[in-house]
């Protein structure tokens, strides 16, 4: 009964691969974007739909029987070597070149709706974890920061390279970082465009657990076992963290609007930098053999 009910949540996504483990209460959600490893509009729409289904299901469970079998969501990547390279630069350059501010604003709003939904745990008693088994840059790092916890393999890189084309991460980075770092350090991180190691971010308090390469999924299991041992305290601390340093949807949306205005003001030379990065992402996508429509539940995906 339980398996048949929750197995229905893991179907019908074009750029997500999902799987529920009823023994641990973990819903695994692996991003599988196409044509390149970034937050495509389709991926964002899939994530939005997935999160809404989770919210409705958990809420219904609690109303009917007081609890839900879904306790955790783990977000990762379906392809090895990359968690996410960030926003859809191809779409950005197209919108800027065509002066299509409305389309860029729609993308921004959808991104923030997804990020905020994860940050707010869909308004249900669930814990979110990012599993980083490949590089997480720009909005990819933002997405990881929107979760309650980050578990990372050792040799991955994370950071905000947007300053390379005279931009900044505008989908929640500043808001999420402000819960753990002071403003000067946040702005230094954004302005220097530096890429950090997982160990550096662990020392800064941004990554919660590190494991050796290839052991990320196992480390998530161990991390969850530790959470379960002190789950009452952990849940209380998460509530306190969000109460002392709250992030509102309105705040994120206001920053997103600043991001859109800044993007629309970019010069041709800066757009060319973005286009070069798109070509680099295309080469990476080819090496990763990213394919559309994958919906096969794999145990050892990255």
Residue, then its C-alpha position, 0 to 999 in steps of 0.5 A: x500500500x505504502x509503496x504503490x502510493x508513493x511510487x506515483x510521485x516518481x513519474x512523469x518528469x522530463x528533467x528529473x529522476x526521482x525515487x522514494x525509499x520507504x525504509x528511510x523516508x527519503x525522497x531522492x530527486x536528481x536533476x537531469x537537465x538538457x541540453x546543458x547542466x543548468x537550470x533550464x526552464x523545463x527543469x524549473x517547471x519540473x521542480x516546481x511541479x514536484x515540490x507542489x506534489x510533495x507539499x500536497x501529499x505530506x499535507x494530506x498524510x498529516x491530515x488523515x493520519x497525523x504523519x507522513x512517510x516522506x521525511x527527507x528530500x535529497x537533491x542531487x544531479x543525475x550526471x557525474x562531475x556536475x551538480x549544476x552550472x547555474x542559470x540558463x545563460x543561453x536564455x539570458x543572452x537571448x533575452x538581453x539581445x532581444x530586449x525581452x525583459x518580460x521573458x527574463x523576469x518570468x524565468x527569474x520569478x520561477x527560479x525564486x519560487x522554486x528556491x523559496x519553496x525548498x528554503x521554506x520546506x514547502x510549508x510541511x515538516x520535511x528536511x531538505x538536503x543537497x548532495x553535491x557530487x559535482x561542481x555547483x556554480x552560480x545558481x547551482x550553489x544557490x540551489x544547494x544553499x536553499x536546503x537545510x543541509x549540504x553534504x558534499x564530496x571532497x573534490x567538488x568546487x562551489x562558488x559564484x563566477x557571475x562577476x566574470x560577465x559583470x553580474x551577481x547571483x540573484x536567485x537567493x544567494x545573498x539571502x541564504x548566505x546572510x543566515x551564516x556569514x556577515x555582509x562583508x564576507x558575502x560581498x567579498x565572495x560574490x565580487x571576487x568570483x572565487x571558486x571554493x573547495x568543499x573543505x573551505x566551505x565546511x570551515x566557513x559553516x556552509x557545508x555540513x558534511x564532507x565525504x570522499x569522492x564516490x561515497x556521497x549517497x552513503x554519507x547522506x545515509x549516515x548524516x540522516x542517521x545522525x539527524x534521527x538520533x537528535x531529531x527533536x533538537x535538530x528540528x528546533x534549531x532549524x526553526x530557530x535559524x529561520x526565525x532569527x534569520x528569516x528569508x521572505x519571498x518578497x525579499x528574494x523577489x525584490x533582489x530578483x528584480x534588481x538582477x533582471x535590471x542589471x542583466x538587461x543593462x549588460x554590454x555586448x562584450x559581457x554578453x560575449x563572455x556569457x556566450x563563450x560560457x554557453x559553448x563551454x557548457x555545451x562541450x561539457x554536456x556532450x562529454x556527460x552524454x546528457x539526454x532528455x526524458x530520462x526517467x530510470x531510477x538508478x541507485x548510483x547516480x551522481 
